[in-house]
Amino acid sequence: MSDKAKCVAGRAGRMVAAVGCMALLSGCEWWPPALQERLAQQSAQVQDLGTENAALQEKVMQAAKAVSECNARVEQATQTQADLQAQVDQLKAALEETEAKLAKKGKPAKK
């Protein structure tokens, strides 16, 4: 290849590269139809996933609220059980005291 041909080929290559860079930098608005369709599908999928994510987050919040309510009920039941156990202990102590008093008086305790 001659020097002149090399020079012309080099210029042509630089021109193509320059035009390509300008197209990329200028934000070329043309997209192949298949790519446009794929982008539209992916955009719809992203939107659907966002909606599904919001619904799942709502369910998680409802479940967390239910867990909190259950924990409160468990605490209340535990407290009630402790109170009832204290009453049972008091009644047993009163019964034993009464049986001891009756035993001192000489009367047998009924069981």
C-alpha positions in Angstrom: 0.0 0.0 0.0 1.3 3.4 -0.9 1.8 6.2 1.5 -1.0 8.2 0.0 -3.4 5.2 0.4 -2.3 4.7 4.0 -3.0 8.3 4.7 -6.5 8.2 3.1 -7.3 4.9 5.0 -6.0 6.5 8.2 -8.2 9.5 7.7 -11.2 7.4 6.9 -10.6 5.3 10.0 -10.3 8.4 12.2 -13.5 9.9 10.6 -15.5 6.7 11.3 -14.1 6.6 14.9 -15.0 10.3 15.3 -18.5 9.9 14.0 -19.0 6.8 16.3 -17.7 8.8 19.3 -20.0 11.7 18.4 -23.0 9.4 18.1 -22.2 7.9 21.5 -21.7 11.2 23.2 -24.7 12.9 21.6 -27.0 10.2 23.0 -28.1 8.5 19.9 -31.9 8.0 20.1 -32.2 5.1 17.7 -32.4 1.6 19.3 -33.1 -1.6 17.5 -36.7 -2.8 17.8 -35.7 -6.0 19.5 -33.7 -4.0 22.1 -36.6 -1.6 22.6 -39.0 -4.5 23.2 -36.6 -6.1 25.6 -36.2 -2.8 27.5 -39.9 -2.4 27.7 -40.3 -6.0 29.1 -37.6 -5.4 31.6 -39.1 -2.1 32.6 -42.5 -3.8 33.1 -40.8 -6.6 35.2 -39.0 -4.0 37.4 -42.4 -2.3 37.9 -44.1 -5.6 38.8 -41.3 -6.5 41.1 -41.6 -3.1 42.8 -45.3 -3.7 43.4 -44.6 -7.2 44.7 -41.9 -5.9 47.0 -44.3 -3.3 48.4 -46.9 -6.0 49.0 -44.4 -8.3 50.7 -43.1 -5.5 52.9 -46.7 -4.9 54.0 -47.1 -8.6 54.9 -43.8 -8.5 56.8 -45.0 -5.5 58.8 -48.3 -7.2 59.5 -46.5 -10.4 60.6 -44.2 -8.3 62.9 -47.2 -6.7 64.4 -48.8 -10.1 65.0 -45.6 -11.3 66.7 -45.6 -8.2 68.9 -49.2 -8.8 69.9 -48.5 -12.5 70.6 -45.5 -11.6 72.7 -47.6 -9.1 74.7 -50.2 -11.9 75.3 -47.5 -14.3 76.4 -46.2 -11.8 78.9 -49.7 -11.2 80.2 -50.4 -14.9 80.5 -47.1 -15.4 82.3 -48.0 -12.6 84.7 -51.5 -14.1 85.3 -50.0 -17.5 85.9 -47.5 -16.1 88.4 -50.4 -14.3 90.2 -52.5 -17.5 90.3 -49.6 -19.5 91.5 -49.1 -16.9 94.3 -52.7 -17.3 95.3 -52.4 -21.1 95.3 -49.4 -20.9 97.5 -51.2 -18.5 99.9 -54.2 -20.9 100.0 -52.0 -23.9 100.7 -50.3 -22.0 103.5 -53.6 -21.0 104.9 -54.9 -24.6 104.7 -51.7 -25.9 106.4 -52.1 -23.3 109.1 -55.7 -24.2 109.6 -54.9 -27.9 109.7 -52.2 -27.2 112.3 -54.6 -25.2 114.5 -57.2 -28.0 114.3 -54.5 -30.5 115.2 -53.7 -28.5 118.3 -57.3 -28.5 119.3 -57.5 -32.2 118.9 -59.8 -32.3 115.9 -58.8 -34.4 112.9 -58.6 -32.5 109.6 -60.9 -33.7 106.9 -59.3 -34.5 103.5 
